[in-house]
Amino acid sequence: MEAMSNGYIPAEERVDQLANTNELAQILNVTTRTIGNLVQKRRIPVLKVGSLNRFNVQRVLESLEKKEAK
C-alpha cells in the first residue's frame, strides 16, 4: 500500500483493513473533527478498542453510500 505524496490513501487500497481516525479522515478526504462528528451522530460504524476508535473502511463506505441514497 502506497500513500500518494499528498497523504491521500485511495479507499480501494484500504477497504479490508481497520483504520484509525486519522487514516479514515485521509481516506475520506475530511478532517478528523468530521469523523468525530459522524461517530457522535452515529452516521458511521465504529469499533471501540479500549478507548480508541477503529473503523472498518468497507463498512464505513457502505454506510455513507446508504445514507447518501436516502
N, CA, C and O atoms as a printed pandas DataFrame, in Angstrom:
     atom_number atom_name residue_name chain_id  residue_number  x_coord  y_coord  z_coord
0              1         N          MET        A               1    0.845   -1.175    0.000
1              2        CA          MET        A               1    0.000    0.000    0.000
2              3         C          MET        A               1    0.884    1.230    0.000
3              4         O          MET        A               1    1.722    1.408    0.884
4              5         N          GLU        A               2    0.693    2.069   -0.990
5              6        CA          GLU        A               2    1.467    3.290   -1.064
6              7         C          GLU        A               2    0.533    4.478   -0.956
7              8         O          GLU        A               2   -0.479    4.544   -1.654
8              9         N          ALA        A               3    0.867    5.415   -0.082
9             10        CA          ALA        A               3    0.104    6.641    0.006
10            11         C          ALA        A               3    0.626    7.601   -1.044
11            12         O          ALA        A               3    1.825    7.640   -1.321
12            13         N          MET        A               4   -0.259    8.359   -1.617
13            14        CA          MET        A               4    0.178    9.357   -2.579
14            15         C          MET        A               4    0.941   10.448   -1.834
15            16         O          MET        A               4    0.863   10.530   -0.608
16            17         N          SER        A               5    1.664   11.271   -2.548
17            18        CA          SER        A               5    2.518   12.272   -1.909
18            19         C          SER        A               5    1.739   13.267   -1.053
19            20         O          SER        A               5    2.304   13.851   -0.128
20            21         N          ASN        A               6    0.460   13.471   -1.339
21            22        CA          ASN        A               6   -0.335   14.402   -0.540
22            23         C          ASN        A               6   -0.949   13.747    0.696
23            24         O          ASN        A               6   -1.708   14.395    1.417
24            25         N          GLY        A               7   -0.640   12.490    0.953
25            26        CA          GLY        A               7   -1.157   11.787    2.127
26            27         C          GLY        A               7   -2.478   11.086    1.889
27            28         O          GLY        A               7   -2.951   10.358    2.762
28            29         N          TYR        A               8   -3.082   11.286    0.737
29            30        CA          TYR        A               8   -4.357   10.647    0.410
30            31         C          TYR        A               8   -4.137    9.173    0.106
31            32         O          TYR        A               8   -3.267    8.817   -0.690
32            33         N          ILE        A               9   -4.929    8.321    0.741
33            34        CA          ILE        A               9   -4.848    6.879    0.516
34            35         C          ILE        A               9   -6.134    6.454   -0.172
35            36         O          ILE        A               9   -7.206    6.544    0.426
36            37         N          PRO        A              10   -6.053    5.993   -1.413
37            38        CA          PRO        A              10   -7.275    5.594   -2.125
38            39         C          PRO        A              10   -8.057    4.542   -1.340
39            40         O          PRO        A              10   -7.479    3.594   -0.808
40            41         N          ALA        A              11   -9.371    4.720   -1.275
41            42        CA          ALA        A              11  -10.224    3.830   -0.490
42            43         C          ALA        A              11  -10.110    2.389   -0.943
43            44         O          ALA        A              11  -10.144    1.479   -0.114
44            45         N          GLU        A              12   -9.976    2.164   -2.238
45            46        CA          GLU        A              12   -9.911    0.782   -2.719
46            47         C          GLU        A              12   -8.685    0.043   -2.210
47            48         O          GLU        A              12   -8.647   -1.187   -2.253
48            49         N          GLU        A              13   -7.685    0.764   -1.731
49            50        CA          GLU        A              13   -6.496    0.133   -1.163
50            51         C          GLU        A              13   -6.668   -0.173    0.317
51            52         O          GLU        A              13   -5.844   -0.883    0.893
52            53         N          ARG        A              14   -7.733    0.350    0.957
53            54        CA          ARG        A              14   -7.884    0.213    2.397
54            55         C          ARG        A              14   -9.141   -0.505    2.832
55            56         O          ARG        A              14   -9.371   -0.618    4.036
56            57         N          VAL        A              15   -9.971   -0.997    1.924
57            58        CA          VAL        A              15  -11.302   -1.470    2.289
58            59         C          VAL        A              15  -11.321   -2.674    3.209
59            60         O          VAL        A              15  -12.296   -2.849    3.940
60            61         N          ASP        A              16  -10.304   -3.508    3.211
61            62        CA          ASP        A              16  -10.323   -4.698    4.048
62            63         C          ASP        A              16   -9.589   -4.510    5.369
63            64         O          ASP        A              16   -9.351   -5.484    6.083
64            65         N          GLN        A              17   -9.238   -3.312    5.695
65            66        CA          GLN        A              17   -8.434   -3.062    6.877
66            67         C          GLN        A              17   -9.189   -2.203    7.879
67            68         O          GLN        A              17  -10.172   -1.541    7.548
68            69         N          LEU        A              18   -8.698   -2.234    9.114
69            70        CA          LEU        A              18   -9.208   -1.320   10.123
70            71         C          LEU        A              18   -8.362   -0.054   10.068
71            72         O          LEU        A              18   -7.142   -0.111    9.920
72            73         N          ALA        A              19   -9.018    1.065   10.186
73            74        CA          ALA        A              19   -8.326    2.350   10.139
74            75         C          ALA        A              19   -8.586    3.097   11.433
75            76         O          ALA        A              19   -9.636    2.940   12.056
76            77         N          ASN        A              20   -7.619    3.910   11.830
77            78        CA          ASN        A              20   -7.860    4.791   12.960
78            79         C          ASN        A              20   -8.495    6.080   12.440
79            80         O          ASN        A              20   -8.733    6.214   11.240
80            81         N          THR        A              21   -8.766    7.014   13.324
81            82        CA          THR        A              21   -9.456    8.245   12.930
82            83         C          THR        A              21   -8.668    9.031   11.897
83            84         O          THR        A              21   -9.244    9.517   10.924
84            85         N          ASN        A              22   -7.366    9.165   12.087
85            86        CA          ASN        A              22   -6.541    9.920   11.140
86            87         C          ASN        A              22   -6.532    9.264    9.766
87            88         O          ASN        A              22   -6.645    9.942    8.745
88            89         N          GLU        A              23   -6.399    7.955    9.746
89            90        CA          GLU        A              23   -6.369    7.234    8.470
90            91         C          GLU        A              23   -7.709    7.343    7.743
91            92         O          GLU        A              23   -7.744    7.558    6.531
92            93         N          LEU        A              24   -8.816    7.195    8.487
93            94        CA          LEU        A              24  -10.129    7.298    7.865
94            95         C          LEU        A              24  -10.352    8.705    7.318
95            96         O          LEU        A              24  -10.925    8.867    6.241
96            97         N          ALA        A              25   -9.912    9.702    8.037
97            98        CA          ALA        A              25  -10.032   11.082    7.567
98            99         C          ALA        A              25   -9.282   11.264    6.247
99           100         O          ALA        A              25   -9.778   11.929    5.338
100          101         N          GLN        A              26   -8.100   10.681    6.141
101          102        CA          GLN        A              26   -7.341   10.766    4.889
102          103         C          GLN        A              26   -8.063   10.047    3.760
103          104         O          GLN        A              26   -8.131   10.557    2.642
104          105         N          ILE        A              27   -8.599    8.876    4.041
105          106        CA          ILE        A              27   -9.287    8.092    3.021
106          107         C          ILE        A              27  -10.507    8.853    2.493
107          108         O          ILE        A              27  -10.758    8.879    1.289
108          109         N          LEU        A              28  -11.256    9.468    3.401
109          110        CA          LEU        A              28  -12.475   10.182    3.019
110          111         C          LEU        A              28  -12.217   11.632    2.623
111          112         O          LEU        A              28  -13.120   12.335    2.169
112          113         N          ASN        A              29  -10.984   12.066    2.801
113          114        CA          ASN        A              29  -10.596   13.438    2.478
114          115         C          ASN        A              29  -11.421   14.455    3.273
115          116         O          ASN        A              29  -11.935   15.431    2.727
116          117         N          VAL        A              30  -11.529   14.195    4.578
117          118        CA          VAL        A              30  -12.214   15.093    5.512
118          119         C          VAL        A              30  -11.314   15.278    6.730
119          120         O          VAL        A              30  -10.258   14.651    6.822
120          121         N          THR        A              31  -11.718   16.122    7.652
121          122        CA          THR        A              31  -10.932   16.339    8.862
122          123         C          THR        A              31  -11.268   15.279    9.917
123          124         O          THR        A              31  -12.302   14.614    9.844
124          125         N          THR        A              32  -10.382   15.140   10.885
125          126        CA          THR        A              32  -10.646   14.215   11.989
126          127         C          THR        A              32  -11.859   14.687   12.796
127          128         O          THR        A              32  -12.572   13.874   13.384
128          129         N          ARG        A              33  -12.084   15.978   12.821
129          130        CA          ARG        A              33  -13.256   16.508   13.519
130          131         C          ARG        A              33  -14.545   16.025   12.846
131          132         O          ARG        A              33  -15.518   15.692   13.522
132          133         N          THR        A              34  -14.543   15.991   11.518
133          134        CA          THR        A              34  -15.699   15.480   10.782
134          135         C          THR        A              34  -15.946   14.016   11.120
135          136         O          THR        A              34  -17.093   13.601   11.289
136          137         N          ILE        A              35  -14.878   13.236   11.218
137          138        CA          ILE        A              35  -15.025   11.821   11.598
138          139         C          ILE        A              35  -15.655   11.736   12.983
139          140         O          ILE        A              35  -16.578   10.950   13.196
140          141         N          GLY        A              36  -15.170   12.529   13.916
141          142        CA          GLY        A              36  -15.734   12.545   15.264
142          143         C          GLY        A              36  -17.208   12.901   15.261
143          144         O          GLY        A              36  -18.000   12.304   15.990
144          145         N          ASN        A              37  -17.578   13.880   14.437
145          146        CA          ASN        A              37  -18.989   14.268   14.333
146          147         C          ASN        A              37  -19.844   13.135   13.759
147          148         O          ASN        A              37  -20.952   12.885   14.233
148          149         N          LEU        A              38  -19.324   12.457   12.738
149          150        CA          LEU        A              38  -20.058   11.339   12.142
150          151         C          LEU        A              38  -20.247   10.204   13.147
151          152         O          LEU        A              38  -21.299    9.566   13.177
152          153         N          VAL        A              39  -19.234    9.957   13.964
153          154        CA          VAL        A              39  -19.334    8.920   15.009
154          155         C          VAL        A              39  -20.377    9.332   16.035
155          156         O          VAL        A              39  -21.243    8.539   16.407
156          157         N          GLN        A              40  -20.290   10.574   16.489
157          158        CA          GLN        A              40  -21.205   11.060   17.517
158          159         C          GLN        A              40  -22.659   11.013   17.040
159          160         O          GLN        A              40  -23.561   10.711   17.821
160          161         N          LYS        A              41  -22.885   11.313   15.753
161          162        CA          LYS        A              41  -24.230   11.283   15.187
162          163         C          LYS        A              41  -24.647    9.889   14.734
163          164         O          LYS        A              41  -25.743    9.700   14.205
164          165         N          ARG        A              42  -23.752    8.904   14.948
165          166        CA          ARG        A              42  -23.999    7.506   14.572
166          167         C          ARG        A              42  -24.267    7.345   13.078
167          168         O          ARG        A              42  -25.095    6.531   12.670
168          169         N          ARG        A              43  -23.557    8.128   12.270
169          170        CA          ARG        A              43  -23.701    8.042   10.810
170          171         C          ARG        A              43  -22.749    7.016   10.216
171          172         O          ARG        A              43  -22.964    6.547    9.098
172          173         N          ILE        A              44  -21.678    6.656   10.967
173          174        CA          ILE        A              44  -20.738    5.641   10.508
174          175         C          ILE        A              44  -20.491    4.647   11.637
175          176         O          ILE        A              44  -20.513    5.021   12.810
176          177         N          PRO        A              45  -20.256    3.380   11.291
177          178        CA          PRO        A              45  -19.990    2.361   12.326
178          179         C          PRO        A              45  -18.574    2.503   12.873
179          180         O          PRO        A              45  -17.635    2.820   12.143
180          181         N          VAL        A              46  -18.448    2.264   14.156
181          182        CA          VAL        A              46  -17.150    2.379   14.822
182          183         C          VAL        A              46  -16.931    1.175   15.727
183          184         O          VAL        A              46  -17.872    0.674   16.341
184          185         N          LEU        A              47  -15.701    0.717   15.807
185          186        CA          LEU        A              47  -15.314   -0.339   16.737
186          187         C          LEU        A              47  -14.503    0.314   17.848
187          188         O          LEU        A              47  -13.526    1.013   17.578
188          189         N          LYS        A              48  -14.901    0.090   19.087
189          190        CA          LYS        A              48  -14.137    0.621   20.213
190          191         C          LYS        A              48  -13.119   -0.433   20.644
191          192         O          LYS        A              48  -13.478   -1.572   20.942
192          193         N          VAL        A              49  -11.872   -0.048   20.671
193          194        CA          VAL        A              49  -10.790   -0.909   21.152
194          195         C          VAL        A              49  -10.203   -0.187   22.356
195          196         O          VAL        A              49   -9.352    0.693   22.225
196          197         N          GLY        A              50  -10.680   -0.583   23.535
197          198        CA          GLY        A              50  -10.334    0.185   24.725
198          199         C          GLY        A              50  -10.959    1.567   24.585
199          200         O          GLY        A              50  -12.174    1.691   24.430
200          201         N          SER        A              51  -10.137    2.593   24.637
201          202        CA          SER        A              51  -10.645    3.956   24.469
202          203         C          SER        A              51  -10.428    4.476   23.057
203          204         O          SER        A              51  -10.695    5.645   22.778
204          205         N          LEU        A              52   -9.944    3.614   22.158
205          206        CA          LEU        A              52   -9.622    4.025   20.795
206          207         C          LEU        A              52  -10.730    3.646   19.816
207          208         O          LEU        A              52  -11.393    2.622   19.984
208          209         N          ASN        A              53  -10.924    4.466   18.806
209          210        CA          ASN        A              53  -11.872    4.166   17.739
210          211         C          ASN        A              53  -11.144    3.527   16.569
211          212         O          ASN        A              53  -10.073    3.984   16.170
212          213         N          ARG        A              54  -11.722    2.479   16.026
213          214        CA          ARG        A              54  -11.214    1.838   14.818
214          215         C          ARG        A              54  -12.387    1.673   13.866
215          216         O          ARG        A              54  -13.525    1.469   14.290
216          217         N          PHE        A              55  -12.096    1.762   12.581
217          218        CA          PHE        A              55  -13.145    1.753   11.574
218          219         C          PHE        A              55  -12.854    0.708   10.512
219          220         O          PHE        A              55  -11.737    0.624   10.002
220          221         N          ASN        A              56  -13.869   -0.094   10.180
221          222        CA          ASN        A              56  -13.780   -0.990    9.046
222          223         C          ASN        A              56  -14.136   -0.133    7.828
223          224         O          ASN        A              56  -15.286    0.275    7.664
224          225         N          VAL        A              57  -13.159    0.131    6.992
225          226        CA          VAL        A              57  -13.332    1.072    5.889
226          227         C          VAL        A              57  -14.469    0.635    4.968
227          228         O          VAL        A              57  -15.265    1.466    4.531
228          229         N          GLN        A              58  -14.551   -0.653    4.672
229          230        CA          GLN        A              58  -15.620   -1.167    3.807
230          231         C          GLN        A              58  -16.995   -0.811    4.379
231          232         O          GLN        A              58  -17.858   -0.309    3.659
232          233         N          ARG        A              59  -17.191   -1.067    5.647
233          234        CA          ARG        A              59  -18.491   -0.787    6.280
234          235         C          ARG        A              59  -18.791    0.702    6.337
235          236         O          ARG        A              59  -19.938    1.111    6.160
236          237         N          VAL        A              60  -17.768    1.515    6.584
237          238        CA          VAL        A              60  -17.966    2.967    6.611
238          239         C          VAL        A              60  -18.414    3.452    5.236
239          240         O          VAL        A              60  -19.366    4.226    5.129
240          241         N          LEU        A              61  -17.734    3.002    4.188
241          242        CA          LEU        A              61  -18.095    3.419    2.828
242          243         C          LEU        A              61  -19.516    2.982    2.480
243          244         O          LEU        A              61  -20.274    3.749    1.886
244          245         N          GLU        A              62  -19.879    1.754    2.850
245          246        CA          GLU        A              62  -21.228    1.256    2.588
246          247         C          GLU        A              62  -22.255    2.075    3.348
247          248         O          GLU        A              62  -23.308    2.410    2.806
248          249         N          SER        A              63  -21.961    2.398    4.591
249          250        CA          SER        A              63  -22.869    3.169    5.426
250          251         C          SER        A              63  -23.098    4.559    4.838
251          252         O          SER        A              63  -24.231    5.036    4.786
252          253         N          LEU        A              64  -22.034    5.199    4.401
253          254        CA          LEU        A              64  -22.161    6.537    3.821
254          255         C          LEU        A              64  -22.921    6.501    2.499
255          256         O          LEU        A              64  -23.682    7.421    2.199
256          257         N          GLU        A              65  -22.724    5.454    1.712
257          258        CA          GLU        A              65  -23.446    5.318    0.445
258          259         C          GLU        A              65  -24.950    5.135    0.705
259          260         O          GLU        A              65  -25.777    5.718    0.005
260          261         N          LYS        A              66  -25.295    4.330    1.703
261          262        CA          LYS        A              66  -26.711    4.108    2.033
262          263         C          LYS        A              66  -27.360    5.400    2.508
263          264         O          LYS        A              66  -28.480    5.719    2.110
264          265         N          LYS        A              67  -26.660    6.141    3.355
265          266        CA          LYS        A              67  -27.222    7.386    3.884
266          267         C          LYS        A              67  -27.351    8.437    2.788
267          268         O          LYS        A              67  -28.266    9.260    2.814
268          269         N          GLU        A              68  -26.427    8.405    1.818
269          270        CA          GLU        A              68  -26.463    9.351    0.703
270          271         C          GLU        A              68  -27.646    9.056   -0.225
271          272         O          GLU        A              68  -28.216    9.968   -0.825
272          273         N          ALA        A              69  -28.007    7.775   -0.336
273          274        CA          ALA        A              69  -29.083    7.367   -1.236
274          275         C          ALA        A              69  -30.462    7.744   -0.701
275          276         O          ALA        A              69  -31.424    7.798   -1.468
276          277         N          LYS        A              70  -30.574    8.004    0.596
277          278        CA          LYS        A              70  -31.881    8.331    1.200
278          279         C          LYS        A              70  -32.358    9.710    0.802
279          280         O          LYS        A              70  -33.434   10.136    1.221
